[in-house]
Amino acid sequence: MTKLTIMAFCLFGLFSCKGFKDLAPDEFEKMFSDSPEAQLVDVRTVDEFASGHLQGAVNIDWYADDFMDKATAQLDKSRPVMVYCRSGKRSAAASAKLAKAGFDVFNLTGGFLGWQEAGKPVTKFATEMFRTQSGIPVYIALIKHGSLEIRYKGLSIQIDPVKEYGTPTDYEHDFPKADLILVTHEHPDHLDLNAILDLSKEDTRLYLNAKSHGMIGRGIVVENGGRIIIPTSIRPESSVLPEDIVISAVPAYNTTPGREMFHPKGNGNGYVLEMDGLRIYVAGDTEDIPEMAELKDIDVAFLPVNQPYTMTVEQCVAAAKVIQPKVLIPYHFSKTDISGIPALLPGIDVRLRQMQ
């Protein structure tokens, strides 16, 4: 969104640019959809956020004593901030305080309740939103452990869906049927036939490594170095457009002596997904292997951090320094303390999210 557009919102609002602007659900939705740089903030409690929220929102609790410290650390004053709460009262107070601190703020009138009454979409899972080169939104739902969903142009891509590991996931009711399912390897915290069946429709495509295929007897085997192209529109199969989804299977394995048996070289996959210039790396179960030096222009990287099975914190930091992603989201970390990673990677946007 240009400064001119932001000024237009302010001129027609009830508040000047020194304060904040109230937006009804339709206006709020349109602004967020049209503004690649907009920052969406849910100021409700952690429990409220977990029960359902807007896709792409980050949670900063207004009631927390360090609300402004967290907001200042996480939000960029050069980009608009869009705020909501349950009914609009907390978000109005938070908006006023953020505006006073120098942020350009837009508040959702009626809050989450008004959003739902207007029939707008919500999700139960923490979701990160990114934009492709053309500004198309890509939503990544952080389900748990190694399980993710990527939503792009109406398509749902599930990666390592597992129902019962950790907190049970009701894929049948919480997610749409998947257009594409990717499985990194055959371990039960990554391969779950019941989850795959719950997510499958007649034309769902399932790609997985050879051992996973051998265990469940379905899907298409893709090995390290394999390439998959998923068209996002109907046309001759021979043509590939920039907005298509291009997926590369990359190596994922252990290197520490005595731990190679957990994930032997040549068996499991990591995946690099590219859509309209946005490149997302989901590493699977791996250590900081030499092949990571071949990964270029990664926008978002999911790196696992739980030795003895994957990486130590130090290995994750080393891998990130090699890959140089714009955004790093550690995942698959179980009880590993990952709190020190951001300080060790000052040049990378490290986002610590609940992925246990």
C-alpha beads as a LAMMPS data file, in Angstrom:
LAMMPS data file: protein, C-alpha beads

356 atoms
355 bonds

1 atom types
1 bond types

-500.0 500.0 xlo xhi
-500.0 500.0 ylo yhi
-500.0 500.0 zlo zhi

Masses

1 110.0

Atoms # bond

1 1 1 0.000 0.000 0.000
2 1 1 1.393 3.398 -0.970
3 1 1 1.570 6.358 1.411
4 1 1 -1.008 8.041 -0.829
5 1 1 -3.460 5.178 -0.271
6 1 1 -2.904 5.273 3.476
7 1 1 -3.533 9.028 3.425
8 1 1 -6.789 8.414 1.556
9 1 1 -7.963 5.993 4.254
10 1 1 -7.175 8.636 6.877
11 1 1 -8.879 11.491 5.059
12 1 1 -12.167 9.633 4.818
13 1 1 -12.072 8.195 8.338
14 1 1 -13.348 9.360 11.665
15 1 1 -9.822 9.859 12.924
16 1 1 -6.858 11.821 11.620
17 1 1 -3.493 10.252 10.836
18 1 1 -2.449 11.187 14.362
19 1 1 -4.917 8.583 15.619
20 1 1 -6.232 5.423 13.957
21 1 1 -8.880 4.521 11.385
22 1 1 -11.882 2.258 12.032
23 1 1 -12.763 -0.181 9.253
24 1 1 -15.843 -2.384 8.894
25 1 1 -15.222 -6.093 8.082
26 1 1 -15.530 -5.677 4.290
27 1 1 -13.144 -2.690 4.289
28 1 1 -10.752 -4.461 6.664
29 1 1 -10.685 -7.583 4.480
30 1 1 -10.117 -5.582 1.298
31 1 1 -7.320 -3.525 2.786
32 1 1 -5.495 -6.602 4.047
33 1 1 -5.963 -8.369 0.714
34 1 1 -4.731 -5.357 -1.266
35 1 1 -1.793 -4.474 1.010
36 1 1 1.166 -6.863 0.739
37 1 1 3.003 -5.068 3.551
38 1 1 0.090 -4.867 6.031
39 1 1 0.727 -6.343 9.497
40 1 1 -2.269 -8.079 11.071
41 1 1 -2.352 -8.174 14.895
42 1 1 -4.755 -10.070 17.154
43 1 1 -4.642 -8.451 20.620
44 1 1 -6.745 -11.077 22.399
45 1 1 -5.363 -13.602 24.877
46 1 1 -3.428 -16.699 23.825
47 1 1 -6.434 -18.924 24.589
48 1 1 -8.781 -16.732 22.551
49 1 1 -6.334 -16.731 19.647
50 1 1 -6.015 -20.532 19.780
51 1 1 -9.794 -20.966 19.557
52 1 1 -9.917 -19.195 16.179
53 1 1 -8.408 -16.150 14.463
54 1 1 -7.906 -14.398 11.137
55 1 1 -5.432 -16.007 8.776
56 1 1 -2.087 -14.234 8.789
57 1 1 -2.503 -12.684 12.252
58 1 1 0.185 -12.554 14.931
59 1 1 -0.921 -12.645 18.563
60 1 1 0.203 -9.862 20.942
61 1 1 -1.940 -9.872 24.091
62 1 1 -3.193 -6.377 25.020
63 1 1 -3.476 -7.436 28.656
64 1 1 0.209 -8.425 28.853
65 1 1 2.428 -6.005 30.791
66 1 1 4.952 -6.026 27.939
67 1 1 2.433 -5.429 25.124
68 1 1 4.212 -2.365 23.751
69 1 1 7.656 -3.954 24.096
70 1 1 6.488 -6.934 22.023
71 1 1 4.664 -4.742 19.528
72 1 1 7.684 -2.501 19.024
73 1 1 9.950 -5.527 18.582
74 1 1 7.681 -7.362 16.129
75 1 1 6.079 -4.590 14.089
76 1 1 7.549 -2.287 11.454
77 1 1 6.573 1.386 11.732
78 1 1 6.979 1.856 7.996
79 1 1 4.134 -0.621 7.311
80 1 1 0.434 -0.308 8.217
81 1 1 -0.787 -2.213 11.279
82 1 1 -4.262 -3.777 11.267
83 1 1 -5.642 -4.613 14.720
84 1 1 -8.597 -6.586 16.035
85 1 1 -9.859 -8.147 19.285
86 1 1 -13.097 -9.886 20.332
87 1 1 -15.571 -7.015 20.019
88 1 1 -13.457 -3.930 19.230
89 1 1 -12.825 -2.441 22.685
90 1 1 -9.336 -3.815 23.353
91 1 1 -8.260 -3.243 19.766
92 1 1 -9.391 0.389 19.946
93 1 1 -7.283 0.919 23.071
94 1 1 -4.331 -0.903 21.503
95 1 1 -4.741 1.060 18.263
96 1 1 -4.652 4.360 20.119
97 1 1 -1.475 3.389 21.942
98 1 1 0.201 2.085 18.800
99 1 1 -0.778 5.224 16.882
100 1 1 0.677 7.381 19.638
101 1 1 3.920 5.420 19.276
102 1 1 4.107 6.295 15.591
103 1 1 2.384 3.371 13.840
104 1 1 -0.202 3.770 11.055
105 1 1 -3.094 1.808 12.579
106 1 1 -6.411 0.455 11.297
107 1 1 -8.927 -1.059 13.704
108 1 1 -11.581 -3.708 12.918
109 1 1 -14.945 -2.435 14.157
110 1 1 -17.001 -5.135 15.816
111 1 1 -13.896 -7.217 16.280
112 1 1 -13.690 -10.969 15.762
113 1 1 -17.391 -11.377 16.542
114 1 1 -18.343 -8.898 13.827
115 1 1 -15.949 -10.603 11.423
116 1 1 -17.643 -13.960 12.027
117 1 1 -21.123 -12.462 11.748
118 1 1 -20.095 -11.094 8.340
119 1 1 -19.208 -14.647 7.257
120 1 1 -15.481 -13.978 6.937
121 1 1 -12.952 -16.872 7.110
122 1 1 -11.156 -17.857 10.326
123 1 1 -8.671 -20.550 11.310
124 1 1 -7.716 -22.331 14.558
125 1 1 -4.057 -22.611 13.643
126 1 1 -1.304 -20.028 13.810
127 1 1 -0.830 -18.829 10.256
128 1 1 1.983 -16.947 8.556
129 1 1 1.132 -14.955 5.455
130 1 1 3.623 -14.170 2.688
131 1 1 3.241 -12.562 -0.731
132 1 1 4.504 -13.770 -4.083
133 1 1 6.244 -11.438 -6.521
134 1 1 2.841 -10.514 -7.972
135 1 1 1.375 -9.893 -4.536
136 1 1 -0.611 -13.143 -4.330
137 1 1 -1.054 -14.163 -0.669
138 1 1 0.346 -17.496 0.500
139 1 1 -0.854 -18.733 3.894
140 1 1 1.116 -21.289 5.895
141 1 1 -0.772 -22.929 8.764
142 1 1 1.595 -24.069 11.528
143 1 1 -0.289 -27.176 12.587
144 1 1 2.256 -28.919 14.850
145 1 1 5.659 -30.618 14.924
146 1 1 6.428 -31.322 11.245
147 1 1 2.898 -30.747 9.906
148 1 1 2.090 -27.699 7.755
149 1 1 -0.590 -26.568 5.339
150 1 1 0.177 -24.129 2.519
151 1 1 -2.774 -22.320 0.902
152 1 1 -2.177 -20.675 -2.487
153 1 1 -4.681 -19.537 -5.129
154 1 1 -7.399 -21.659 -3.553
155 1 1 -5.217 -24.786 -3.486
156 1 1 -4.446 -26.655 -0.253
157 1 1 -1.045 -28.317 0.122
158 1 1 -0.573 -30.535 3.191
159 1 1 2.930 -31.500 4.291
160 1 1 3.408 -34.481 6.627
161 1 1 -0.171 -34.520 7.984
162 1 1 -0.421 -36.577 11.190
163 1 1 -3.561 -36.940 13.304
164 1 1 -2.561 -38.309 16.692
165 1 1 1.013 -37.123 17.306
166 1 1 1.003 -34.567 20.140
167 1 1 -2.281 -32.666 20.164
168 1 1 -4.764 -34.588 17.977
169 1 1 -5.639 -32.844 14.715
170 1 1 -9.099 -33.172 13.171
171 1 1 -8.109 -32.867 9.520
172 1 1 -11.550 -33.909 8.338
173 1 1 -13.235 -30.857 9.901
174 1 1 -10.459 -28.258 10.365
175 1 1 -9.114 -28.269 6.789
176 1 1 -10.474 -28.570 3.259
177 1 1 -9.697 -31.647 1.210
178 1 1 -6.118 -31.355 0.002
179 1 1 -5.173 -30.789 -3.612
180 1 1 -1.648 -31.987 -2.888
181 1 1 -0.062 -33.976 -0.052
182 1 1 3.713 -34.197 0.425
183 1 1 5.331 -36.731 2.780
184 1 1 9.004 -36.344 3.652
185 1 1 9.626 -39.859 5.030
186 1 1 8.106 -42.902 6.678
187 1 1 8.396 -42.199 10.415
188 1 1 4.991 -42.163 12.183
189 1 1 5.295 -38.475 13.154
190 1 1 5.409 -37.706 9.410
191 1 1 3.485 -40.515 7.686
192 1 1 -0.105 -41.181 8.778
193 1 1 -2.397 -43.040 6.389
194 1 1 -5.519 -42.075 8.345
195 1 1 -4.704 -38.375 8.006
196 1 1 -4.006 -38.853 4.299
197 1 1 -7.360 -40.606 3.825
198 1 1 -9.198 -37.850 5.731
199 1 1 -7.654 -35.203 3.478
200 1 1 -7.999 -37.041 0.169
201 1 1 -10.535 -36.462 -2.573
202 1 1 -10.740 -38.101 -5.968
203 1 1 -8.048 -35.940 -7.575
204 1 1 -5.712 -35.353 -4.588
205 1 1 -2.087 -35.868 -5.573
206 1 1 0.142 -37.663 -3.055
207 1 1 3.941 -37.532 -3.378
208 1 1 6.243 -39.368 -0.987
209 1 1 9.564 -41.178 -0.671
210 1 1 9.946 -44.843 -1.669
211 1 1 9.782 -46.302 1.852
212 1 1 6.593 -44.396 2.625
213 1 1 5.070 -45.695 -0.607
214 1 1 6.077 -49.219 0.336
215 1 1 4.357 -48.895 3.704
216 1 1 0.985 -47.529 2.556
217 1 1 0.873 -48.703 -1.059
218 1 1 -0.352 -45.465 -2.586
219 1 1 0.909 -42.216 -4.066
220 1 1 3.735 -41.304 -6.446
221 1 1 7.356 -41.845 -5.443
222 1 1 9.630 -38.810 -5.681
223 1 1 13.337 -39.123 -4.875
224 1 1 16.047 -36.592 -4.027
225 1 1 16.478 -34.426 -7.106
226 1 1 12.927 -35.026 -8.335
227 1 1 10.773 -32.168 -9.645
228 1 1 6.997 -31.799 -9.538
229 1 1 4.927 -29.210 -11.396
230 1 1 1.380 -28.453 -10.254
231 1 1 -0.583 -26.252 -12.703
232 1 1 -2.807 -23.615 -11.099
233 1 1 -5.060 -23.247 -14.138
234 1 1 -6.407 -25.457 -16.931
235 1 1 -4.241 -25.448 -20.063
236 1 1 -1.978 -27.764 -22.110
237 1 1 0.248 -29.813 -19.784
238 1 1 3.382 -28.887 -21.742
239 1 1 3.230 -25.223 -20.707
240 1 1 4.475 -23.971 -17.334
241 1 1 3.495 -20.533 -16.072
242 1 1 5.271 -18.514 -13.362
243 1 1 2.305 -18.844 -10.997
244 1 1 2.363 -22.649 -11.166
245 1 1 3.674 -24.566 -8.170
246 1 1 7.102 -26.075 -8.782
247 1 1 8.343 -28.492 -6.125
248 1 1 11.879 -29.836 -5.846
249 1 1 12.718 -32.811 -3.631
250 1 1 16.053 -32.233 -1.883
251 1 1 18.176 -34.428 0.416
252 1 1 17.413 -34.796 4.126
253 1 1 19.594 -37.008 6.320
254 1 1 21.717 -37.356 9.460
255 1 1 25.470 -36.843 9.426
256 1 1 26.495 -37.119 13.105
257 1 1 28.380 -40.405 13.692
258 1 1 26.116 -42.956 15.326
259 1 1 22.942 -41.182 14.238
260 1 1 22.963 -41.930 10.519
261 1 1 20.480 -44.761 11.081
262 1 1 17.751 -42.319 12.109
263 1 1 17.581 -40.730 8.652
264 1 1 19.976 -42.400 6.187
265 1 1 21.222 -40.491 3.169
266 1 1 19.130 -40.933 0.030
267 1 1 15.929 -41.977 1.805
268 1 1 13.925 -38.972 2.982
269 1 1 13.090 -35.725 1.232
270 1 1 13.031 -32.082 2.046
271 1 1 10.957 -29.937 -0.322
272 1 1 11.450 -26.537 -1.945
273 1 1 8.146 -25.106 -3.140
274 1 1 8.175 -22.182 -5.552
275 1 1 5.077 -20.196 -6.526
276 1 1 5.276 -16.965 -8.486
277 1 1 8.810 -16.303 -7.259
278 1 1 8.174 -17.134 -3.576
279 1 1 10.458 -19.977 -2.453
280 1 1 9.628 -22.021 0.655
281 1 1 12.017 -24.663 2.006
282 1 1 10.581 -27.385 4.256
283 1 1 13.657 -29.308 5.347
284 1 1 12.120 -32.522 6.712
285 1 1 14.238 -34.498 9.171
286 1 1 17.829 -33.532 8.499
287 1 1 21.029 -32.123 9.928
288 1 1 22.999 -29.250 8.402
289 1 1 24.067 -31.160 5.306
290 1 1 26.444 -29.908 2.557
291 1 1 23.645 -29.863 -0.039
292 1 1 22.097 -26.879 1.730
293 1 1 24.745 -24.710 0.086
294 1 1 22.958 -25.340 -3.218
295 1 1 19.705 -23.785 -1.990
296 1 1 19.377 -20.264 -3.370
297 1 1 16.961 -17.367 -2.870
298 1 1 14.953 -19.014 -0.105
299 1 1 12.257 -16.703 1.240
300 1 1 10.989 -18.933 4.049
301 1 1 12.832 -21.859 5.645
302 1 1 11.452 -24.426 8.077
303 1 1 14.403 -26.082 9.839
304 1 1 14.023 -28.918 12.393
305 1 1 15.737 -28.576 15.775
306 1 1 15.674 -31.663 18.001
307 1 1 18.808 -33.754 18.279
308 1 1 19.486 -36.652 18.233
309 1 1 17.017 -36.948 15.363
310 1 1 17.608 -33.693 13.500
311 1 1 19.656 -30.559 14.300
312 1 1 21.045 -29.001 17.425
313 1 1 20.456 -25.279 17.915
314 1 1 24.041 -24.706 16.762
315 1 1 23.469 -26.767 13.608
316 1 1 20.267 -24.865 12.855
317 1 1 22.123 -21.572 13.151
318 1 1 24.911 -22.879 10.918
319 1 1 22.381 -24.079 8.330
320 1 1 20.584 -20.737 8.349
321 1 1 23.855 -18.896 7.796
322 1 1 24.477 -21.069 4.732
323 1 1 20.949 -20.875 3.299
324 1 1 20.364 -17.211 4.242
325 1 1 16.552 -17.322 4.129
326 1 1 14.665 -14.081 4.530
327 1 1 12.507 -15.743 7.209
328 1 1 13.436 -18.711 9.405
329 1 1 10.774 -20.640 11.327
330 1 1 12.250 -23.430 13.480
331 1 1 9.939 -26.426 13.655
332 1 1 9.886 -30.056 14.823
333 1 1 11.627 -28.918 18.021
334 1 1 9.707 -30.883 20.679
335 1 1 11.141 -29.684 24.025
336 1 1 14.335 -28.163 22.622
337 1 1 14.964 -24.612 23.863
338 1 1 15.071 -22.514 20.690
339 1 1 14.745 -19.130 22.412
340 1 1 18.372 -18.167 21.736
341 1 1 18.261 -18.599 17.958
342 1 1 17.152 -15.057 16.977
343 1 1 20.094 -13.432 18.772
344 1 1 22.499 -15.691 16.861
345 1 1 21.064 -14.717 13.461
346 1 1 20.796 -10.899 13.470
347 1 1 20.459 -10.634 9.696
348 1 1 17.531 -13.067 9.418
349 1 1 13.887 -12.630 10.431
350 1 1 13.608 -15.532 12.919
351 1 1 10.028 -16.287 13.978
352 1 1 9.601 -18.506 17.002
353 1 1 6.176 -20.114 16.812
354 1 1 4.347 -22.845 18.681
355 1 1 5.193 -25.988 16.692
356 1 1 5.306 -28.701 19.347

Bonds

1 1 1 2
2 1 2 3
3 1 3 4
4 1 4 5
5 1 5 6
6 1 6 7
7 1 7 8
8 1 8 9
9 1 9 10
10 1 10 11
11 1 11 12
12 1 12 13
13 1 13 14
14 1 14 15
15 1 15 16
16 1 16 17
17 1 17 18
18 1 18 19
19 1 19 20
20 1 20 21
21 1 21 22
22 1 22 23
23 1 23 24
24 1 24 25
25 1 25 26
26 1 26 27
27 1 27 28
28 1 28 29
29 1 29 30
30 1 30 31
31 1 31 32
32 1 32 33
33 1 33 34
34 1 34 35
35 1 35 36
36 1 36 37
37 1 37 38
38 1 38 39
39 1 39 40
40 1 40 41
41 1 41 42
42 1 42 43
43 1 43 44
44 1 44 45
45 1 45 46
46 1 46 47
47 1 47 48
48 1 48 49
49 1 49 50
50 1 50 51
51 1 51 52
52 1 52 53
53 1 53 54
54 1 54 55
55 1 55 56
56 1 56 57
57 1 57 58
58 1 58 59
59 1 59 60
60 1 60 61
61 1 61 62
62 1 62 63
63 1 63 64
64 1 64 65
65 1 65 66
66 1 66 67
67 1 67 68
68 1 68 69
69 1 69 70
70 1 70 71
71 1 71 72
72 1 72 73
73 1 73 74
74 1 74 75
75 1 75 76
76 1 76 77
77 1 77 78
78 1 78 79
79 1 79 80
80 1 80 81
81 1 81 82
82 1 82 83
83 1 83 84
84 1 84 85
85 1 85 86
86 1 86 87
87 1 87 88
88 1 88 89
89 1 89 90
90 1 90 91
91 1 91 92
92 1 92 93
93 1 93 94
94 1 94 95
95 1 95 96
96 1 96 97
97 1 97 98
98 1 98 99
99 1 99 100
100 1 100 101
101 1 101 102
102 1 102 103
103 1 103 104
104 1 104 105
105 1 105 106
106 1 106 107
107 1 107 108
108 1 108 109
109 1 109 110
110 1 110 111
111 1 111 112
112 1 112 113
113 1 113 114
114 1 114 115
115 1 115 116
116 1 116 117
117 1 117 118
118 1 118 119
119 1 119 120
120 1 120 121
121 1 121 122
122 1 122 123
123 1 123 124
124 1 124 125
125 1 125 126
126 1 126 127
127 1 127 128
128 1 128 129
129 1 129 130
130 1 130 131
131 1 131 132
132 1 132 133
133 1 133 134
134 1 134 135
135 1 135 136
136 1 136 137
137 1 137 138
138 1 138 139
139 1 139 140
140 1 140 141
141 1 141 142
142 1 142 143
143 1 143 144
144 1 144 145
145 1 145 146
146 1 146 147
147 1 147 148
148 1 148 149
149 1 149 150
150 1 150 151
151 1 151 152
152 1 152 153
153 1 153 154
154 1 154 155
155 1 155 156
156 1 156 157
157 1 157 158
158 1 158 159
159 1 159 160
160 1 160 161
161 1 161 162
162 1 162 163
163 1 163 164
164 1 164 165
165 1 165 166
166 1 166 167
167 1 167 168
168 1 168 169
169 1 169 170
170 1 170 171
171 1 171 172
172 1 172 173
173 1 173 174
174 1 174 175
175 1 175 176
176 1 176 177
177 1 177 178
178 1 178 179
179 1 179 180
180 1 180 181
181 1 181 182
182 1 182 183
183 1 183 184
184 1 184 185
185 1 185 186
186 1 186 187
187 1 187 188
188 1 188 189
189 1 189 190
190 1 190 191
191 1 191 192
192 1 192 193
193 1 193 194
194 1 194 195
195 1 195 196
196 1 196 197
197 1 197 198
198 1 198 199
199 1 199 200
200 1 200 201
201 1 201 202
202 1 202 203
203 1 203 204
204 1 204 205
205 1 205 206
206 1 206 207
207 1 207 208
208 1 208 209
209 1 209 210
210 1 210 211
211 1 211 212
212 1 212 213
213 1 213 214
214 1 214 215
215 1 215 216
216 1 216 217
217 1 217 218
218 1 218 219
219 1 219 220
220 1 220 221
221 1 221 222
222 1 222 223
223 1 223 224
224 1 224 225
225 1 225 226
226 1 226 227
227 1 227 228
228 1 228 229
229 1 229 230
230 1 230 231
231 1 231 232
232 1 232 233
233 1 233 234
234 1 234 235
235 1 235 236
236 1 236 237
237 1 237 238
238 1 238 239
239 1 239 240
240 1 240 241
241 1 241 242
242 1 242 243
243 1 243 244
244 1 244 245
245 1 245 246
246 1 246 247
247 1 247 248
248 1 248 249
249 1 249 250
250 1 250 251
251 1 251 252
252 1 252 253
253 1 253 254
254 1 254 255
255 1 255 256
256 1 256 257
257 1 257 258
258 1 258 259
259 1 259 260
260 1 260 261
261 1 261 262
262 1 262 263
263 1 263 264
264 1 264 265
265 1 265 266
266 1 266 267
267 1 267 268
268 1 268 269
269 1 269 270
270 1 270 271
271 1 271 272
272 1 272 273
273 1 273 274
274 1 274 275
275 1 275 276
276 1 276 277
277 1 277 278
278 1 278 279
279 1 279 280
280 1 280 281
281 1 281 282
282 1 282 283
283 1 283 284
284 1 284 285
285 1 285 286
286 1 286 287
287 1 287 288
288 1 288 289
289 1 289 290
290 1 290 291
291 1 291 292
292 1 292 293
293 1 293 294
294 1 294 295
295 1 295 296
296 1 296 297
297 1 297 298
298 1 298 299
299 1 299 300
300 1 300 301
301 1 301 302
302 1 302 303
303 1 303 304
304 1 304 305
305 1 305 306
306 1 306 307
307 1 307 308
308 1 308 309
309 1 309 310
310 1 310 311
311 1 311 312
312 1 312 313
313 1 313 314
314 1 314 315
315 1 315 316
316 1 316 317
317 1 317 318
318 1 318 319
319 1 319 320
320 1 320 321
321 1 321 322
322 1 322 323
323 1 323 324
324 1 324 325
325 1 325 326
326 1 326 327
327 1 327 328
328 1 328 329
329 1 329 330
330 1 330 331
331 1 331 332
332 1 332 333
333 1 333 334
334 1 334 335
335 1 335 336
336 1 336 337
337 1 337 338
338 1 338 339
339 1 339 340
340 1 340 341
341 1 341 342
342 1 342 343
343 1 343 344
344 1 344 345
345 1 345 346
346 1 346 347
347 1 347 348
348 1 348 349
349 1 349 350
350 1 350 351
351 1 351 352
352 1 352 353
353 1 353 354
354 1 354 355
355 1 355 356
